[in-house]
Amino acid sequence: MVFNQNPHVAVNTTLRVPLYYSGLDTVARVSREGAAPTAVTLARDWSLELPLAMPPNSFTWVVFE
């Protein structure tokens, strides 16, 4: 879950999400806010780059399978 607590500024950034201890090996299925999952290839260090664009004072959640 990611929360943009600033009431005046939108966020447009990329988060690096480490998934080493998740048990995922080469591919992760990523689902945002309950949408259909998409397959994403993990980097060599078992992480992925998650682009985020959030309006002010909002939150979102992501599920990794």
Secondary structure, DSSP 8 states (H G I E B T S, - for coil): -EEE--SS--EEEEEEEE-GGGT--SEEEEEETT---EEEE--TTSEEEEEEEE-TTEEE-EEE-
